[in-house]
Amino acid sequence: MKKSTKKEMQAIKEIFVQNYSDAVTELKYKNLYELLISVMLSAQCTDKRVNIITPALFQKYPNTKSLSVALLEDIKELIKSCSFFNNKAKNLIKMAQKVENDFGGTIPLDEKKLISLAGVGQKTAHVVLIEYNQENLMAVDTHVFRVAHRLGLSKSETAIKTEADLTKIFKDNLHILHQAMVLFGRYICTAKKPKCDKCFLTEYCKSKESFKAR
């Protein structure tokens, strides 16, 4: 697939910022604790599903102190409708225990420290910092990956390398651009049957011909 020119990349950036300047995550949360858990649960699971699961979880375990002493089976039961709930349940408790033991009960807003928590990789840490602190970071999920490749912004085969490509291309406003690409991919540039008739980036798309042929 052909890669976009620098001029096209700049135009794509400007259009995304114009259309999604106020975009935020669709995960529902009230504080950093709830945001972190919601993002951890959202891995390979829809935001809609996570938002159904979390109210009962947060009501019973409102902070890391209570979660750190939770019974594993109880957490599993509360999040069982989420994908990979067994591993996620274990990680939630381990995350809470480390926050309590190593960070005095305060979730750190530092990338390296966040990644040191169980179940928190680079993408999760970046999403939390983007949403909570509006930090100039990029995070690549399935939607961002798909959009980046269809628009010729990256040819990299992994999320981490695609993230590096987008960071290098866009440089600033990354927190807006991340949210923009997530929402654009979720509702317009979908994996199956993309809504090309509603797309405002058609002239920059490198894969539109393949969809016309179907």
N, C-alpha and C positions, 0 to 999 in steps of 0.2 A: 504494500500500500504506500502511495506517495506521501512524503512528509510535507508539512506546511512550510511556507517561506516565513522569514522573520516578520515581514509585513503582515502576512495573514495571521501569524501568532499574536501580534500586537492587537490586531482588529478583534480577534476572538476574545482576548483578555478584556478589552474595553466593553465589548457587548455583554460578556458575562457579568462584569462589575455593574453595568447599567441596569441589567435585568434582575440582579440578585443582591443588591447592596445591603438589604436588610435581612437577608436569609440567615436562619439559625437552624439548629438541629430540630428534628421532629420528635426526639426523645423527650419525655416529660420528666422534669426533675426540679427540686426545690433548693438544692445545695450541692456542693462539690462531691460529697459522699454519694448522693443519689446519681449524680452525673456519671461518676466513675463506674459505679455498678451497672448502670444502664448501658454504657458504652461496652463494658466487658461482656454483658449478655448479648449485645447486638451482633457480635461476631457470628457470621453465617446464620443470622436470624433477623427477621424484619423488625423495624422500629415499632410497627403496629403491635406485633406480638409481645415485644418487650414492655410496651406501655400497658398491656393487659396484665402481665405478670407482676410488675414491680409494686403496685399499690399495697398488696398484701404483704410482700416481702419487707417493704419499708415500714409498714405499720408495726410488724412484729420485731424487726431489727432496724431501729432508726439511726444507728450509728455504728462505728467500727468496734466500739467496746462491747456492745451486745452481740454483734455478728462474730466477733472473735471467739466467743464461747458457745456458739450455736452448735447444735447437733447436726452432723452431716446429713443424716437422713431427712431431717426437717427441712433443710435448705433444698435438698433434691426434690422433695414433695412440692415445695413452693414454686420451683422453677422448672418442673418436669415437662412442661409444654414447650420449653425452649430447646433448640438444637444443642447437642453435646452437653446436656444438663449435668451429667455425672462429673465431668471434668470441671465445668464451670462452678459447680457447687463447692468442690474441693478448693478451687482457686479463690473463690470469694472469702472463704474462711481463712485461708492462708494469707490473703491480702490484708484482711482486717487484723490478723495477729501481728503481722509485720509492722503495720501502721501503729498499732498500740505499743509494741515492744521497741521498735527502732526509731519511730518518729513522734513519740509522745502523744499519740492519738490524733495527730493532725496529718491529713493527706498532703504530701509534698507537691508543690507546683513547680517541679523541676524535672526535666525530661529524664535524666539518668536515674534519679531517685524513683520516679514513677515506674520506669522500666524494671527496677529492682523488685517490684511487687509481683507476686504470683498472678499469672494470667494477663499481665499487662506488657504488650510488646510495643514496638515503635509506633505502629498505627494507632493503637488505643491511646497511648500517651499523647500523641499529636492531636487526636480528636478532642481529648479532654482540654488540652491547652488552647486549642483553637476556639472551642466553644466557651470556655470559662474565662480565658484571659485575652481572647482575640489575638493570640500570638501569630507572628508571621511564619507559619508553618504550613506544610502540605501533608495531607494524609490520603492514601490511595486505597479505596475499597473497590468492589467489583464495578460499581457505577462509574467512578472516576477513571478506573483503568479502561473501561470500554469507551467512554467518551474521548479520552486522551488519544486512543488509537484510531477511532473513527474520524477524528478531526486532524489526524496527522501530526499531533503534538509529540508523540513518542512512538518508537518502534521496539522499545525494551520489552523483554519477556517476563519480567517480574514486577511486582508492585513497588518494591524498594527502589529499583532502577527507574521505574516510571515516575516515582515521587521525585527522584533526583533531577530527572529531565524537566519536570514541570516547575520545580523550584528554580532551576537555572533559567528557564524561559521567562517565567512571570516575575520573579524577583520580589515584588511587593504585592500587597493586598491578597496574600496567600490565604488568609483565613476566610475572606469573602469567596475567593475562587474555589476553595475546597467545597464549601457549602453549595456554591452555584453548580459545580459539576456533579455533586451528589444528587441534587434535586432535578437537574436537567436529565441526568441518566435514569433517575427513578420514574419520571413522569413523561418525558418526551423521547429521549434517545434510549428507549428500552431495549432489553436484550432481544426480545422477540417482537416482531411487528412494531418497529419504532414509528412514532407519530411524525413522520416527515412533513406532513401537511401543516403541522403546528410548529415546526422548527424554525427558529430565527437565525440559524447558522448554516442553512442549506448550501450557500455558495462556498462555504469553507469545508464541507464534508467530503472526505476522501472515499467514502463507502456507499454513497447514495445510489450509484449506478447498480450496485449489487442488489439493492432492495427493489429497485425499479424492475429488475429482471425476474423477480419472483412472482 
